[in-house]
């Protein structure tokens, strides 16, 4: 399977890169770089026992829409994979927040700052925002909930990876699936 242990170096060769059992980490960069959704070139996955999604797309499925009903893409987000995030998105949409959003990655840092202003942080929880800061509709007035960091960051990474091929200004319809 492309894996072996090198006794001379003490490293394990694991499909295109070397792993140090003593250090508990890879010592050569991931061949796909940052495309896997992990911001550490020497990292692996968030849970090596259950998470095997090397491209960071698990739980999010992007589909291009051909008949142009006011948006270019549909992004389906799995409730089973990201229960807290999807519950928050559904509640926010029920409160009147949009389910069709416009990509604006360049404005994300400013949008995030505006959306979280005045919302206290809670120990051990992330502040989740809908619409996300990477959308024009995010920022001031975004709906904020406190959710677990794993769910929030996993969903954010998967959504970001799924939307990577989309251009600035593209409109995306969000649909929550089981």
HUHU-V498427 format. One line per field, one symbol per residue. burial: # if it has 24 or more other C-alpha atoms within 12 Angstrom, else .. A space follows every 10 residues. Layout:
BEGIN
burial: ???
END
This chain:
BEGIN
burial: .......... .#.#..###. ....###..# .....###.. .####..... ..######## ##........ ########.. ########## .##...#### #####..#.. ##..##.... .....##### ########## #######.## ########## ####.#...# ######..
END
